[in-house]
Amino acid sequence: MRDLIDSLRHQKFFVTMYDMGNKKPEFVLAVIVDEPIEIWYASRAMHDVGVPMMDGRLLYFPEMKINAETYEYICA
């Protein structure tokens, strides 16, 4: 997943996480989009990941679960 995160960052996306958990945190990969066209570019970059979801300006990918190592990598 690091390669994917690096690729998104290289394309100037702000990579973050989205908490999908109901009772306990369950983080998935997300990017912040400023313009609607960025949704298309991010989805294209993540074409093998599955269908993205939106929450405000946050485009997140429910299939991309974040583990502790990836959490630290995104925060660094």
ChimeraX attribute file (.defattr): number of C-alpha atoms within 10 A of each C-alpha:
attribute: neighborCount
match mode: 1-to-1
recipient: residues
	/A:1	12
	/A:2	11
	/A:3	8
	/A:4	11
	/A:5	20
	/A:6	14
	/A:7	14
	/A:8	18
	/A:9	13
	/A:10	10
	/A:11	12
	/A:12	9
	/A:13	19
	/A:14	16
	/A:15	19
	/A:16	18
	/A:17	22
	/A:18	20
	/A:19	16
	/A:20	14
	/A:21	10
	/A:22	7
	/A:23	6
	/A:24	8
	/A:25	10
	/A:26	15
	/A:27	21
	/A:28	20
	/A:29	23
	/A:30	24
	/A:31	23
	/A:32	20
	/A:33	19
	/A:34	12
	/A:35	9
	/A:36	9
	/A:37	9
	/A:38	15
	/A:39	20
	/A:40	11
	/A:41	15
	/A:42	20
	/A:43	17
	/A:44	11
	/A:45	14
	/A:46	16
	/A:47	11
	/A:48	8
	/A:49	13
	/A:50	12
	/A:51	12
	/A:52	19
	/A:53	13
	/A:54	14
	/A:55	9
	/A:56	8
	/A:57	13
	/A:58	20
	/A:59	23
	/A:60	26
	/A:61	22
	/A:62	20
	/A:63	12
	/A:64	16
	/A:65	17
	/A:66	19
	/A:67	12
	/A:68	8
	/A:69	9
	/A:70	15
	/A:71	16
	/A:72	10
	/A:73	12
	/A:74	16
	/A:75	9
	/A:76	6
